Amino acid sequence: MNETNWAEIERVFDAVMDVAPNRRQAMLDKLCEGNDRLRTAVQRLLDADRDAGEFLQQPAASASTATPDETADYALARGDHIGVWAVACPLGRGGMGEVYLADRSDGQYRQQAAVKRLPTRDPGRLQRFQRERQILADLDHPNIARLLDGGVDDQGHPYMAMEYVDGLPLLDYCQQHGLALHARLDLFRCICDAVAYAHRRLVIHRDIKPANILVRADGTPKLLDFGIASLIDDSGVKNGQLTQALYTPNYAAPEQLAGGQITTATDVHGLGAVLYALLAGQPPQQLDGLPLPAAINRVLTTVPPVVSSLIDRSSPLHGHNLTDDLDAICAMALRKEPDARYPSVLALCEDIDAMLALRPVAARRGARRYVARRFIRRNRVAVAASALVLTLIIAALGMTSYYAHRAAVQRDVALRDAARVASMRDAMARVLGAAGSQNETGEPLTAVGLLDNALAHLDAELDDDPASHAAGLRMIGTIFFAMDDYGRAEPVLERIANNPSPQIPPDIRALAQFDLSQIRFEAGDTAGARALFQQAHDYWLANESRHEVQLIHSASMLSRLYRLDDNPEAAVGVIKDALRRADRHWGRNHEETAIVLSNLVVAHFYNNDMDAAQRVSAQTWAVWEALDKTQTVNALNTLSNWGAIARKRGDLVTAAERMQRAIELRQSLYGPSAALARQMLNLSKLQTDNGQLDAALTTVDQALPMAHEYGERGDKLTTALGCQRGYVLLQDGRHQDALVELESTLVDMTPSTQNDIYGTDCRVLRGHALAVNGDFDRAEDVLDRSIEILLETGEPGKPHLSLALSYRARLALYRGDADAVQRFEQALEIKQALHGPEHYQVQLLRCELGRALVAAGNREQGHQLMETATGALKSQFGAQHALYQRAQAIRSEAAI
């Protein structure tokens, strides 16, 4: 909004405020006639002024800060009673009521409390007061002031007794104790932990500021005043009015002033403002003495000064070597746009931790020189060793470009080049993985760090050689792609795929387009994937004999597109044709042919032909053994797929063994990565099925930080890991912990994940968790909505639909609904079509159907079904396996 508009708004606002309150609406109507935008803006300021009158008064303080003048007008005096509490002295007042220090007077035990009493029966205030009391009743955290008691006093006024915090406001405490930076950050992290806890309980504070944080003498900070807090619904925003302006302007987020949605990002801004004040000694915006419209305009349009510029020379923070990082962290937390801030409080804390550990912070991600400087500072010895590695990479990339140019002339050289590039890529993975295993500090020096540095070297060293530069970018992008680090791979490959310059070799551009099409496919952008694939494929088809190798390998992506079009026969057929050409071109015992065999395994797997997938996997592994390449990247893919096949066939022990070998191999080749986290997710699922719940939880807890580091919080992978963690907790009987985990995962989900099957899976598990916690009505609503969404997805959603239907059937059984049997039969039909009649998941579902039949009065058929299913599980896994014991438990429940 420009200055002229603000001048007009301020003029009208001042004119309206000058008249009596009962005439203000009429004056507003008169001055804004025909100008709805002006009227809306002024009305928002009037609402803000009204609410500021309630909420910008003195917060509750410790008893020692109250003066006689401040205690003169309180409704209660020393000795008066509020329920069982005898007033000692006033502590403070605000729009939500008066706060008194009080002693318990019923003689049961001695206790002091801060008792907040609502002196009015205004319905709006009463509703907010009761909401605050309920929110505090649901929160139990060492850094949040606890609710002790509540009720209505003899005069009919509601009250709540809270834990009395005998301490100093945050900034006063830091100043009086002369706290250094690390001590201030320790306090800040405690408050962050409290806010993150509230968010996991679906509570937004909305008024985080230093005055609402008291610090005890022992250094324990306590977050106070949830008087304007709100609850979050499943969409991640708060319930009720989204734009109600109840705030403290000096620390308010722009969306609170502009009438935007209040989300967890609002509290991230509040924490950023608190961190700013901890460092600078003042809020991000100095609004004292400004008219309200000007104050709001400043918050919405003015960027606060960098915090380091406000640190006084006499301050213990002056001259600290972390000021650049602190400037970036504060700036990111205080961004005007909620989506541009840290995605969660945990992400803010992780950047604080990274700064203190001298690692790059996310707030400064993308500044390559900064990343390199920080890398060198942490790894002085390792960098000296890796410089030679990077030099060799640059030289190798130049040779790759040279061979790529010759490939345009001579087909045989092109074939040798393909093998050479693949060999170099595998060798680079080994070298980078080895170099990243250890440094002088004991911290991991990963392949990702070296590749980031390689990118910086490429841009500096090969800027005048576009062909070699493009070849180098494509190689590094391909390695990131192989590590499932799509966030790093995509921008690298885009620099080639979208570059029309004739100096870019068309062969390199087509390969980058092909790689990028696979990334877009994984991200769900099927239209973009098709377009990129078609560009590359058309280029290769224009000279088919010269590009036979590329056409053979591109068959894998063509197969995926056929599968997307629900044409499984064509999906398998195109790979079989590629295999015939590969056999003719290279022979069977060749690395390129083995790659095509691996693609055929995948096609059979998704065509649900597990026998064929198992047979071709054995053939592929035989080639790797013949070539002595069982420790390579491509062999890793074969091993991972082979484990997935064993799991789908019901051979869980073999599947877990293969998956563990694949994880160890990937770790040795690449170090930590998103791909490793994804494999650990699959291993955790196998460990759960095998009854190894402690191991399953440990595995997923190791994978989650890795997924956060190499992916995005709330993306598909982190959501799937959060779901798995909740599922393990459910299986372990920790039902309330599971519900908290699943709801936290839902809060963190990105918009794209919320609309994806992964998000629906999380909601399905949450519905089941609600059911086992006894909240049947909410469980029914969540499960029914999830089933409706999955029904619309068609074939891809069937595995997930079967799970949702089975949980819905259990809920019907818990409640004694007549349709429980029918619901189990629906789930069983889908599960059997997916896995075959002998699969262990099918047998377990038969046991549950049998239990439902018994409950419905069909005892003979139900017991017969359970006996057959448990017998099959015992035969397959033995009497000691968790799956058989689970089936036996279902039979026991049916017998009760």
BELURPE-V748353 format. One record per residue. SS is DSSP state (a for helix, b for strand, c for the rest). PHI is phi as a letter, one per 40 degrees, with the letter a starting at -180 (* if undefined). BURIAL is b if it has 24 or more other C-alpha atoms within 12 Angstrom, else e. Layout:
{{SS PHI BURIAL} {SS PHI BURIAL}}
//
This chain:
{{c * e} {c c e} {a c e} {a d e} {a c e} {a c b} {a c e} {a c b} {a c b} {a c b} {a c e} {a c b} {a d b} {a c b} {a c b} {a c b} {a c b} {c c e} {c c e} {c c e} {a d e} {a c e} {a b e} {a c b} {a c b} {a c e} {a c b} {a c b} {a c e} {a c e} {a c b} {c b b} {c d e} {c g e} {c b e} {a c e} {a c e} {a c b} {a c b} {a c e} {a c b} {a c b} {a c b} {a c b} {a c b} {a c b} {a c b} {a c b} {a c b} {a c e} {a c b} {a c b} {a c e} {a c b} {a b b} {c b b} {c c e} {c c b} {c c b} {c c b} {c b b} {c c b} {a c b} {a c e} {a c e} {c c b} {c b e} {c d e} {a c e} {a c e} {a c e} {c c e} {c b e} {c c b} {c c b} {c b b} {c b e} {c d e} {c g e} {c c b} {b b b} {b b b} {c g b} {c c b} {b b b} {b c b} {b c b} {b c b} {b a b} {b c b} {b b b} {b i b} {b a b} {b a b} {c c b} {c c b} {b h b} {b b b} {b b b} {b b b} {b c b} {b a b} {b b b} {b c b} {c b e} {c c e} {c g e} {c c e} {c a e} {c c e} {c a e} {b b b} {b a b} {b c b} {b b b} {b c b} {b b b} {c c b} {c c b} {c b e} {c b e} {c d e} {a d e} {a c e} {a c b} {a c b} {a c e} {a c b} {a c b} {a c b} {a c b} {a c b} {a c b} {a c b} {a c b} {a c b} {a c b} {c c b} {c b b} {c b e} {c a b} {c c e} {c b b} {b b b} {c c b} {c c b} {b c b} {b b b} {b a b} {b a b} {b i b} {b b b} {c c b} {c c e} {c c e} {c g e} {c c b} {b c b} {b a b} {b a b} {b b b} {b b b} {b d b} {c c b} {c b b} {c c b} {b a b} {b b b} {b d b} {a d b} {a c b} {a c b} {a c b} {a c b} {a c b} {a c e} {a c e} {c f e} {c c e} {c c e} {a d b} {a c e} {a c e} {a c b} {a c b} {a c b} {a c b} {a c b} {a c b} {a c b} {a c b} {a d b} {a c b} {a c b} {a c b} {a c b} {a c b} {a c b} {a c b} {a c b} {c c b} {c g b} {b b b} {b b b} {c c b} {c g b} {c a b} {c c b} {c a b} {a d b} {a c b} {a c b} {b b b} {b b b} {b b b} {b c b} {c c e} {c c e} {c g b} {c c b} {b c b} {b b b} {b c b} {c b b} {c f b} {c c b} {c c b} {c b b} {c c b} {b a b} {b c b} {b c b} {c c b} {c c b} {c c b} {c g b} {b b b} {b c b} {c c e} {c g e} {c c e} {c c b} {c b b} {c c b} {c c b} {c b b} {c a b} {c b b} {a d b} {a d b} {a b b} {c c b} {c c b} {a d b} {a c b} {a c b} {a c b} {a c b} {c g b} {c c b} {c c b} {c c b} {b b b} {a c b} {a c b} {a c b} {a c b} {a c b} {a c b} {a c b} {a c b} {a c b} {a c b} {a c b} {a c b} {a d b} {a c b} {a c b} {a c b} {a c b} {c g b} {c a b} {c c b} {c c b} {c b b} {c c b} {c b b} {c c e} {c g e} {c c e} {c d e} {a d b} {a c b} {a c b} {a c b} {a c b} {a d b} {a c b} {a c b} {a c b} {a b e} {c b e} {c c e} {c c b} {c c e} {c c b} {a c b} {a c b} {a c e} {a b b} {c c b} {c c e} {c c e} {c c e} {c c e} {c c e} {c c b} {c c e} {c g e} {c c e} {c c e} {c b b} {a c b} {a c b} {a c b} {a c b} {a d b} {a c b} {a c b} {a c b} {a c b} {a c b} {a c b} {c b b} {c d b} {c c b} {c c b} {a d b} {a c e} {a c e} {c c b} {c d b} {c c b} {c a b} {a c b} {a c b} {a c b} {a c b} {a c b} {a c b} {a c b} {a c b} {a c b} {a c b} {a c b} {a c b} {c c e} {c g b} {c b b} {c d b} {c c b} {a c b} {a c b} {a b b} {c c e} {c h e} {c c e} {a c e} {a c e} {a c b} {a d b} {a c b} {a c e} {a c b} {a c b} {a c b} {a c e} {a c b} {c b b} {a d e} {a c e} {a c b} {a c b} {a c e} {a c b} {a c b} {a d e} {a c e} {a d b} {a c b} {a c e} {a c e} {a c b} {a d b} {a c b} {a c b} {a c b} {a c b} {a c e} {a c b} {a c b} {a c b} {a c b} {a c b} {a c b} {a c e} {a c b} {c c e} {c b e} {c b e} {a c e} {a c e} {a c e} {a c b} {a c b} {a c e} {a c b} {a c b} {a c e} {a c e} {a c b} {a c b} {a c e} {a c b} {a c b} {a c b} {a c b} {a c b} {a c b} {a c b} {a c b} {a c b} {a c b} {a c b} {a c b} {c c b} {c c b} {c a e} {c b b} {c c e} {c c e} {c g e} {c c e} {c c b} {c b b} {c c b} {a c b} {a c b} {a c b} {a c b} {a c b} {a c b} {a c b} {a c b} {a c b} {a c b} {a c b} {a d b} {a c b} {a c e} {a c e} {c b b} {c c e} {c c e} {c b e} {a d b} {a c b} {a c b} {a c b} {a c b} {a c b} {a c b} {a d b} {a c b} {a c b} {a c b} {a c b} {a c b} {a c b} {a d b} {a c b} {a c b} {c c b} {c g b} {c c b} {a c b} {a c b} {a c b} {a c b} {a c b} {a c b} {a c b} {a c b} {a c b} {a c b} {a c b} {a c b} {c b b} {c c e} {c c e} {c d e} {c c e} {c c e} {c c b} {c d b} {a c b} {a c b} {a c b} {a c b} {a c b} {a c b} {a c b} {a c b} {a c b} {a c b} {a c b} {a c b} {a c b} {a c b} {a c b} {a c b} {a c b} {c c b} {c g e} {c c e} {a c b} {a c e} {a c e} {a c b} {a c b} {a c e} {a c b} {a c b} {a c b} {a c b} {a c b} {a c b} {a c e} {a c b} {a c b} {a c e} {c c e} {c a e} {c c e} {c c e} {c c e} {c b b} {a c b} {a c b} {a c b} {a c b} {a c b} {a c b} {a c b} {a d b} {a c b} {a c b} {a c b} {a c b} {a c b} {a c b} {a c b} {a c b} {a c b} {c c e} {c g e} {c b e} {a c b} {a c e} {a c b} {a c b} {a c b} {a c b} {a c b} {a c b} {a c b} {a c b} {a c b} {a c b} {a c e} {a c b} {a c b} {a d e} {a c e} {a c e} {a b b} {c g e} {c c b} {c c b} {c a b} {a d b} {a c b} {a c b} {a c b} {a c b} {a c b} {a d b} {a c b} {a c b} {a c b} {a d b} {a c b} {a c b} {a c b} {a c b} {a c b} {c c b} {c g b} {c b b} {a c b} {a c e} {a c b} {a c b} {a c b} {a c e} {a c b} {a c b} {a c b} {a c b} {a c b} {a c b} {a c b} {a c b} {a c b} {a c e} {a c e} {c c e} {c f e} {c b b} {c c b} {c b b} {c b b} {a c b} {a c b} {a c b} {a d b} {a c b} {a c b} {a c b} {a c b} {a c b} {a c b} {a c b} {a c b} {a c b} {a c b} {a c b} {a c b} {c c b} {c g b} {c c b} {a c b} {a c b} {a c b} {a c b} {a c b} {a c b} {a c b} {a c b} {a c b} {a c b} {a c b} {a c b} {a c b} {a c b} {a c b} {a d b} {a c b} {a c b} {a b b} {c g b} {c c b} {c a b} {a c b} {a c b} {a c b} {a c b} {a c b} {a c b} {a c b} {a d b} {a c b} {a c b} {a c b} {a c b} {a c b} {a c b} {a c b} {a c b} {c c b} {c g b} {c c b} {a c b} {a c e} {a c b} {a c b} {a c b} {a c b} {a c b} {a c b} {a c b} {a c b} {a c b} {a c b} {a c b} {a c b} {a c b} {a c b} {a c b} {a b b} {c b b} {c b b} {c d b} {c g b} {c c b} {a c b} {a c b} {a c b} {a c b} {a c b} {a c b} {a c b} {a c b} {a c b} {a c b} {a c b} {a c b} {a c b} {a c b} {a c b} {a c b} {c c e} {c g e} {c c e} {a c b} {a c b} {a c b} {a c b} {a c b} {a c b} {a c b} {a c b} {a c b} {a c b} {a c b} {a c b} {a c b} {a c b} {c c b} {c c b} {a d e} {a c e} {a c b} {a d b} {c c e} {c b b} {a d b} {a c b} {a c b} {a c b} {a d b} {a c b} {a c b} {a c b} {a c b} {a c b} {a d b} {a c b} {a c b} {a c b} {a c b} {a c b} {c c b} {c g e} {c c e} {a c b} {a c e} {a c b} {a c b} {a c b} {a c e} {a c b} {a c b} {a c b} {a c b} {a c b} {a c b} {a c e} {a c b} {a c b} {a c e} {a c e} {a c e} {a g e} {a d b} {a d e} {a c b} {a c b} {a d b} {a c b} {a c b} {a d b} {a c b} {a c b} {a c b} {a c b} {a c b} {a c b} {a c b} {a c b} {a c b} {a c b} {a c b} {a d b} {a c e} {c g e} {c c e} {c c e} {c c b} {a c b} {a c b} {a c b} {a c b} {a c b} {a c b} {a c b} {a c b} {a c b} {a c b} {a c b} {a c b} {a c b} {a c e} {a c b} {a b b} {c g e} {c c e} {c b b} {c c b} {a c b} {a c b} {a c b} {a c b} {a c b} {a c b} {a c b} {a c b} {a c b} {a c b} {a c b} {a c b} {a c b} {a c b} {a c b} {a c b} {c c e} {c h e} {c c e} {a c e} {a c e} {a c e} {a c b} {a c b} {a c e} {a c b} {a c b} {a c b} {a c b} {a c b} {a c b} {a c b} {a c b} {a c b} {a c b} {a c e} {a c b} {a b b} {c g e} {c c e} {c c e} {c c b} {a c b} {a c b} {a c b} {a c b} {a c b} {a c b} {a c b} {a c e} {a c b} {a c b} {a c e} {a c e} {a c b} {a c e} {c c e}}
//
